[in-house]
Amino acid sequence: MNIPKDPVILLSFINTHLRDRYPSLEELCKSCDISMEELIASLAAIDYHYQPDKNQFL
């Protein structure tokens, strides 16, 4: 799956997928063949961090 490179667009893309399609970040990353570590680092760079209880980057 192609994911956006721009971190702000990536944030929206990932949160939408987490809300609508995946019960966890781990499931999304496995299904889409995305490196969870790289994704977390990309969004941390714009001060967004995964909140497992909400299943969103906030």
Stockholm file with secondary structure:
# STOCKHOLM 1.0

chainA/1-58         MNIPKDPVILLSFINTHLRDRYPSLEELCKSCDISMEELIASLAAIDYHYQPDKNQFL
#=GR chainA/1-58 SS CCCCSSHHHHHHHHHHHHHHTCSSHHHHHHHHTCCHHHHHHHHHTTTCCEETTTTEEC
#=GC SS_cons        CCCCSSHHHHHHHHHHHHHHTCSSHHHHHHHHTCCHHHHHHHHHTTTCCEETTTTEEC
//
